[in-house]
Amino acid sequence: MNTPDDTRGVEVVALARSWIGTPFRHRASVRGAGADCLGLVRGLWRALHGPEPYALPPYGPLSDDARAEPLWDALAALLAPAPEAGGPGCVLVFRLQRAAPARHLGIQTACGASAGFVHAYGRHGVLESPLAGPWARMVVARFWLAPPGPGNAAGAGGGVAPVDDAADSPRIFLHR
């Protein structure tokens, strides 16, 4: 599955949008009550696939090791990689600061001129934002919200991120 069928992408987007208005709560994952960006993705996983595959390990707002990519690594082990363009329903992985680990997630809602994504953002809760400008430049990987299956390698690292030649940190990862 290099791309989900259109029905699944539409379903994921509709589910993600149903979380809009949920307040931001670190480590939470309950639609309407609270979620952080990972909690949003976890809630969508449960709605689509049932119980989460692993217990959530402890995590905080900051990482001790800027070279480690715990969020990206976990997603690469659990989700099917998506191509560079992504698509509606695709999980987006963002690096918010240069030389820092990727720490933010969202769900792509559209492509092209109307590109957008749903995400949980501190002090704002779950909202939909345009996937343009700085947000688009911070995408470092893409995954389908589906387990790897036939035609998909687990741990493939996600799709290709846009190239930013000015960035000091690596931005293209097909495989790790």
C-alpha positions, 0 to 999 in steps of 0.5 A: 500500500503505497497510497491508501484508497481515497475512502480511507484518506477521507475517513481519516480526515473526517475523524481528525476534524472531529477532534477540532476544539479538543483542548490541549492536554499533554499526554492525553488522548480523549476527543473533546477532553484533551489531547496533545499531537501524539494523543490525536494520532493515538486516538485516530489509531484506536478509532481505525484499528482498535487498541494501541499496539504498545503502552505509551512510554514516558515523554516530556516536552523536551528531549535530552539528546538532540541526535535521538529521534524517538518519535520518528523511530516509533512511527517508522516501526508502526506505520506504513511509509508515505511518499513525498507528496503525502495525501489526505489522511497522511501523518506528518512529522515536523521538526520544529527547530533545527538540530532538534528531534522531530517533536510534532505531528499532524494529519494532512487534510488536503494537498496543493493550494488548499493544503492543510493539516489538523494538529494539537498545538499548545494553548490552542488545542486541536485545530486545522492550519494551512500546510504552507510556509514555515509549517510546510518547510518543517515536515521531515517525514510522512506516514499512512495511518496504517500498519506496514503491510504487503508492499510496505517495509516496517521501519522504512523511515517515512516518505521524503521530506522537502529539501531545504538546502539552507538547513543545517540538519538532514532533511531527506530520509527515505531509509535510515 
